[in-house]
Amino acid sequence: MYKKQQQILVMGLGYIGLPTASLLATKGHKVLGVDISIDVVDTINSGNIHIVEPDLDILVRSAVNSGNLRASITPDVADTFILAVPTPFRKVGGNPRAPDISYVEAATHSIAPYLREGNLVILESTSPVGTTERIAEILAELRPDLVPSIPIHKTSSSVYLAHCPERVLPGHIIRELVDNDRIIGGINRASAAKAQELYSSFCNGTTFITDSRTAELAKLVENSFRDVNIAFANELSLICDRLGINVWELLELANKHPRVNILQPGPGVGGHCIAVDPWFIVSAAPEESRLIRLAREVNDSKPNWVVEKIRAKAERFKNPVIGCLGLAFKANIDDLRESPALEITRMLIRENIGLVMSCEPNISEDFREFPIYPLADVLTEADVVVVLVDHDEFKQIDREILKEKVVIDTRGIWR
């Protein structure tokens, strides 16, 4: 039977693991968060956070002060184990973007000695199809005493295993963890049912039960759908630039059709999900995923197009100063993963197109790759001002300050 108060272990205390661990702790569960970084562990145990996410600092402080949340670099026994570790891609043979599930495999090895009969293991990480089954295989190898329960498709379990992919938007993670519907994919019905019981303790959204492979693909499909839509918008931005048409006005008018909902173009697509997940589908079914691959190629090529636009404008000046506004992959967060804004800034510096002054109000002083400047200094010194991220701070800039400057707005904040 489901116990209202559980001992829960969360592997990985990043953008998904830490909010999930904190939320579970505030719901009365005893939560141990595990991370490989001692700095992250110490920060959380002091009631502070190491990432930028609205209201997360309050949630973590409350969870730690209640005694229900603590962090460690080593696992321990628990009732439920949640894996929320990275799933990037890596080069394998001729495929430069093959899925990398090594973090999931390492996390599985870490928790295996602590598993007991009746435990629940949940994979939250967005993963290629078959990853949950791979966890089952590893556990069968490492814990032969539990092997009767591990094989897939058995109707009963002594260790339960499910994939419950996160579906949250950075900047709104806390609310969406609670309110969004969730997909629960078990390696068998008993596992799905047990995971569903846990999520019902904190999730107000509807939970839908399926098998683990369908749940894995569903998350990839959700992000691939958005990627294809953004690629359409990005391609339209190139067409509009060629034809001298304001793409923002065009999309606003087109979206007035009751069955049209085109997303917004930008300098590319970033973040761990949309910029990565479609490649998992392409790797699994390369011959069948032609549209998904093409959309990825369109979005991946957009930063190069932006750099060429900047280069053309910078050539007007003898010693151009280029102000890059934003490095994160989306507005009002500090997440730099797969960020096109960061890629563009790196390209400008590497190709020595001019003196690059970058402003990113959301990242900490720990960033050392290149200098970060105050917004006022960038606006004073820059000849070319490039909006790469639509942070709120940038939307409030007085347009009079920009009258004598060349402005390239890739986010449409000044339409």
WOWOJO-V864826 format. One record per helix or strand. SS is the DSSP state (~ for helix, > for strand). FROM is the first residue (numbers start at 1). LEN is the number of residues. If there is no record, write none. Layout:
ss-><SS	SS>
from-><FROM	FROM>
len-><LEN	LEN>
This chain:
ss-><>	~	>	~	~	>	>	>	>	~	>	~	~	>	~	>	~	>	~	~	~	~	>	~	>	>	~	>	~	~	>>
from-><7	17	30	38	56	69	80	89	95	102	120	131	144	160	173	182	189	207	212	247	274	290	321	340	355	372	375	384	392	399	406>
len-><5	10	5	8	10	4	4	4	5	11	4	12	7	4	7	5	11	5	32	8	11	25	5	11	5	1	7	4	4	4	4>
